[in-house]
Amino acid sequence: MISPQGGKDGIKSFMQQIIEMEKIRIIITDDHQLFRNGLKILLNSFPEFEVAGEASNGKEFLELLKTVQAQIVLMDINMPEMDGIEATRKGLKLNPDINIIALSMYGEEEYYYKIVDAGAKGFLLKDSDIAEVKEAIITVTKGGSYFSQELLYHVIQKIKHREHETRTANLSKRET
């Protein structure tokens, strides 16, 4: 376990331990260059992360995956040439050990179910705070799953709404 110890030498030793830790290598796959660049700058500002590669669509990602080792992929869903759902499926066939976290501007259930079915270990909305992105990466790297709290809230609300509609539909006219 890494822990800082008292004094200047203790802090220096702690920082050295962090630097020497194996960094979590990340591939960013998104068709918007400005988004990739901004996310790369933010992620590389954390000592535990290293952006190892970038791709602008699913086809580029699959080519990159053949030569770049990474533990995490941040995968946009809607991209030209090959979307993130298909790229996730194919990428996991090439490298079953890679962990994919989907990124989307949409919190729609349709995307959520498709990307999870394809093998993604997480789902984040693109308007997530960088602290949530960091938490998701660390959680998934450690073998867990991470899903945006906002997305889960919407999915649960839709399920509750459907249950209410089903109960209401099953009531007789007299009961309503």
Backbone torsions as a table, in degrees:
resi	resn	phi	psi	omega
1	MET	NA	140.4	179.3
2	ILE	-93.2	131.1	176.6
3	SER	-151.3	141.7	178.6
4	PRO	-73.5	146.4	176.7
5	GLN	-116.5	159.3	-174.8
6	GLY	-56.7	155.0	174.4
7	GLY	82.2	170.7	-178.1
8	LYS	-63.1	-42.9	-179.4
9	ASP	-65.6	-35.6	178.5
10	GLY	-64.7	-43.3	178.7
11	ILE	-66.3	-42.3	179.3
12	LYS	-61.4	-43.6	179.1
13	SER	-62.8	-41.9	178.8
14	PHE	-61.5	-45.8	179.4
15	MET	-63.7	-38.1	178.3
16	GLN	-64.2	-39.6	177.4
17	GLN	-60.9	-41.9	179.1
18	ILE	-63.8	-44.1	-179.0
19	ILE	-63.1	-37.1	-177.0
20	GLU	-79.8	-16.1	177.9
21	MET	-60.3	148.4	175.2
22	GLU	-69.1	127.0	-179.3
23	LYS	-75.1	150.6	173.2
24	ILE	-80.8	117.2	-177.6
25	ARG	-89.7	133.9	-170.9
26	ILE	-127.9	140.4	170.3
27	ILE	-111.3	131.6	176.4
28	ILE	-105.3	123.1	179.7
29	THR	-121.5	108.4	-177.5
30	ASP	-159.0	142.7	-177.1
31	ASP	-82.2	-4.4	178.6
32	HIS	-102.4	109.4	-176.1
33	GLN	-60.2	-41.1	-179.9
34	LEU	-60.6	-41.6	177.7
35	PHE	-63.4	-46.6	179.0
36	ARG	-58.9	-46.8	-178.4
37	ASN	-60.9	-46.1	-179.9
38	GLY	-63.6	-44.8	179.5
39	LEU	-64.5	-39.3	178.7
40	LYS	-61.8	-45.0	179.0
41	ILE	-60.8	-45.9	-179.6
42	LEU	-63.7	-46.5	-178.2
43	LEU	-66.2	-41.0	179.8
44	ASN	-69.1	-13.0	177.1
45	SER	-75.8	-14.1	176.5
46	PHE	-91.1	131.2	-176.8
47	PRO	-64.7	-21.5	-177.1
48	GLU	-88.4	-3.9	-177.5
49	PHE	-117.8	150.8	172.3
50	GLU	-143.5	121.4	174.3
51	VAL	-77.5	113.0	-174.2
52	ALA	-91.6	-18.1	-179.2
53	GLY	-173.3	164.3	-180.0
54	GLU	-138.8	147.6	175.4
55	ALA	-141.2	148.8	-177.9
56	SER	-100.0	-3.4	175.3
57	ASN	-162.6	174.7	-176.8
58	GLY	-61.9	-37.4	179.7
59	LYS	-65.0	-45.0	177.6
60	GLU	-61.9	-39.8	179.2
61	PHE	-59.1	-45.9	-178.5
62	LEU	-63.5	-38.3	176.2
63	GLU	-65.6	-43.5	179.8
64	LEU	-62.4	-39.0	-177.4
65	LEU	-62.9	-23.5	178.7
66	LYS	-72.0	-22.3	-175.1
67	THR	-121.7	-17.3	-175.9
68	VAL	-111.6	127.7	176.4
69	GLN	-89.0	129.6	178.0
70	ALA	-151.1	154.8	176.4
71	GLN	-94.4	-28.9	-173.7
72	ILE	-127.8	142.0	170.5
73	VAL	-124.0	127.5	171.0
74	LEU	-97.1	111.0	-167.5
75	MET	-116.0	116.7	172.4
76	ASP	-67.6	150.1	179.3
77	ILE	-88.2	-49.0	-176.6
78	ASN	-93.9	106.2	178.8
79	MET	-141.8	155.1	176.4
80	PRO	-73.1	164.3	177.0
81	GLU	70.4	-55.1	174.9
82	MET	-150.4	123.3	-177.6
83	ASP	-75.5	171.4	-176.5
84	GLY	-68.3	-25.9	179.5
85	ILE	-68.9	-49.8	178.1
86	GLU	-65.6	-41.1	179.4
87	ALA	-63.5	-35.8	177.2
88	THR	-63.6	-49.4	179.4
89	ARG	-56.9	-50.7	-176.6
90	LYS	-69.3	-37.7	179.5
91	GLY	-63.7	-39.4	178.9
92	LEU	-70.4	-25.4	173.6
93	LYS	-70.3	-39.4	178.1
94	LEU	-69.7	-40.6	-176.7
95	ASN	-142.4	89.6	-177.0
96	PRO	-64.1	-15.5	-177.8
97	ASP	-87.4	-8.6	-178.2
98	ILE	-75.0	146.8	179.7
99	ASN	-111.3	122.8	-176.0
100	ILE	-108.9	129.6	174.0
101	ILE	-114.3	118.8	-179.2
102	ALA	-76.6	143.9	174.6
103	LEU	-120.3	133.4	177.7
104	SER	-151.1	152.1	172.9
105	MET	-83.1	-11.5	-174.4
106	TYR	-108.4	133.8	176.7
107	GLY	-100.6	26.3	-175.8
108	GLU	-74.9	140.4	-178.9
109	GLU	-56.9	-37.5	-177.2
110	GLU	-53.9	-49.3	179.2
111	TYR	-66.8	-42.3	-178.6
112	TYR	-56.5	-51.7	-177.6
113	TYR	-65.9	-40.1	-178.7
114	LYS	-65.5	-43.0	-177.0
115	ILE	-72.8	-35.3	176.3
116	VAL	-66.8	-42.3	177.5
117	ASP	-61.8	-32.7	178.6
118	ALA	-72.7	-17.5	176.2
119	GLY	119.9	5.3	179.0
120	ALA	-65.0	143.9	179.9
121	LYS	-96.5	-5.7	-178.9
122	GLY	-160.3	166.4	-179.3
123	PHE	-148.8	122.6	177.9
124	LEU	-125.1	142.9	171.5
125	LEU	-80.1	146.1	-176.2
126	LYS	-65.9	-17.0	177.7
127	ASP	-91.4	14.2	177.0
128	SER	-65.4	149.1	175.2
129	ASP	-70.8	150.2	-179.7
130	ILE	-60.0	-29.4	176.6
131	ALA	-63.7	-37.7	177.7
132	GLU	-70.2	-37.7	177.1
133	VAL	-61.9	-45.5	178.9
134	LYS	-60.3	-46.6	179.4
135	GLU	-60.1	-42.2	179.4
136	ALA	-62.8	-45.7	-179.4
137	ILE	-61.2	-47.1	-179.0
138	ILE	-64.8	-44.7	-180.0
139	THR	-60.1	-46.3	-178.3
140	VAL	-69.9	-37.4	177.4
141	THR	-60.9	-34.9	179.9
142	LYS	-81.5	4.8	176.0
143	GLY	101.1	1.0	179.8
144	GLY	-91.2	-173.0	174.5
145	SER	-121.8	153.1	179.2
146	TYR	-142.3	126.7	179.2
147	PHE	-129.7	133.2	-179.4
148	SER	-46.9	130.8	-179.8
149	GLN	-61.4	-38.4	179.3
150	GLU	-63.4	-42.7	179.0
151	LEU	-63.7	-47.2	179.7
152	LEU	-59.6	-39.3	178.3
153	TYR	-59.6	-46.1	-179.6
154	HIS	-65.8	-39.4	178.8
155	VAL	-63.7	-44.8	179.6
156	ILE	-63.5	-41.2	178.8
157	GLN	-62.3	-40.4	178.6
158	LYS	-66.2	-39.3	177.9
159	ILE	-63.3	-46.0	178.4
160	LYS	-60.5	-41.1	179.9
161	HIS	-63.0	-43.3	178.3
162	ARG	-63.7	-41.6	178.4
163	GLU	-61.9	-42.1	178.9
164	HIS	-63.3	-43.8	178.8
165	GLU	-62.6	-39.7	179.7
166	THR	-65.0	-45.9	179.0
167	ARG	-62.4	-42.2	-179.4
168	THR	-65.7	-40.0	179.7
169	ALA	-66.0	-28.7	-178.4
170	ASN	-84.7	-10.6	178.2
171	LEU	-78.3	145.1	175.4
172	SER	-75.4	165.0	179.7
173	LYS	-57.4	-37.2	-178.5
174	ARG	-66.3	-34.2	-178.0
175	GLU	-75.2	-21.8	-176.5
176	THR	-90.9	NA	NA
